[in-house]
Amino acid sequence: MQAAAAAQNARSYGEPMAERFGAFLDGILRSRGISHRLFARQIGSSQGFISQIIRNERRPPIDRIDAWISVLDLSSEQAEQFRWLAHLEHATEWLRQEIDRRMS
């Protein structure tokens, strides 16, 4: 049930669900005053890679999401939404549309 609540909360961005992770990550970074470059350095990645994820040109690496959550020091609620949205990026287009339809 909590995943459904996270998906419903994510709808507040007003974008298709497939594009939410990048916006969510960017919002967290901005709210903490963390640049893409600094975050990339903290997680051992490149600024370009992070920028591509934020622009929805690449998918977040599922095997590294927990490390990102740790670096960002997310609350349990934020971490759950972060995981949900990261996994959703890997879903098929049909599934993303179906979730959007059921959440509206």
Backbone hydrogen bonds, N-H to C=O, Kabsch-Sander energy under -0.5 kcal/mol:
donor,donor_aa,acceptor,acceptor_aa,energy
5,A,1,M,-1.9
6,A,2,Q,-2.4
7,A,3,A,-2.4
8,Q,4,A,-2.4
9,N,5,A,-2.7
10,A,6,A,-2.2
11,R,7,A,-1.2
11,R,8,Q,-0.5
12,S,9,N,-1.5
13,Y,10,A,-1.8
14,G,11,R,-2.0
19,E,16,P,-2.2
20,R,17,M,-1.7
23,A,19,E,-1.1
24,F,20,R,-3.0
25,L,21,F,-3.1
26,D,22,G,-2.5
27,G,23,A,-2.4
28,I,24,F,-2.1
29,L,25,L,-2.6
30,R,26,D,-2.7
31,S,27,G,-2.5
32,R,28,I,-1.3
33,G,29,L,-0.5
33,G,30,R,-1.2
34,I,29,L,-2.8
35,S,33,G,-0.5
39,F,35,S,-2.5
40,A,36,H,-2.5
41,R,37,R,-2.3
42,Q,38,L,-2.5
43,I,39,F,-1.7
44,G,40,A,-0.6
44,G,41,R,-0.8
45,S,40,A,-3.3
50,I,46,S,-1.9
51,S,47,Q,-2.8
52,Q,48,G,-2.3
53,I,49,F,-1.9
54,I,50,I,-2.5
55,R,51,S,-2.1
56,N,53,I,-1.5
57,E,52,Q,-3.3
58,R,52,Q,-1.1
62,I,60,P,-0.8
64,R,61,P,-2.1
65,I,61,P,-0.5
65,I,62,I,-1.1
68,W,64,R,-2.0
69,I,65,I,-2.6
70,S,66,D,-2.1
71,V,67,A,-2.5
72,L,68,W,-2.6
73,D,69,I,-0.8
73,D,70,S,-0.7
74,L,69,I,-1.6
79,A,75,S,-3.0
80,E,76,S,-2.0
81,Q,77,E,-2.0
82,F,78,Q,-2.8
83,R,79,A,-2.6
84,W,80,E,-2.6
85,L,81,Q,-2.7
86,A,82,F,-2.2
87,H,83,R,-2.7
88,L,84,W,-2.2
89,E,85,L,-1.4
90,H,87,H,-1.4
91,A,88,L,-1.6
96,R,92,T,-2.2
97,Q,93,E,-2.4
98,E,94,W,-2.5
99,I,95,L,-2.6
100,D,96,R,-2.4
101,R,97,Q,-2.7
102,R,98,E,-2.4
103,M,99,I,-1.9
104,S,100,D,-1.0
104,S,101,R,-0.5
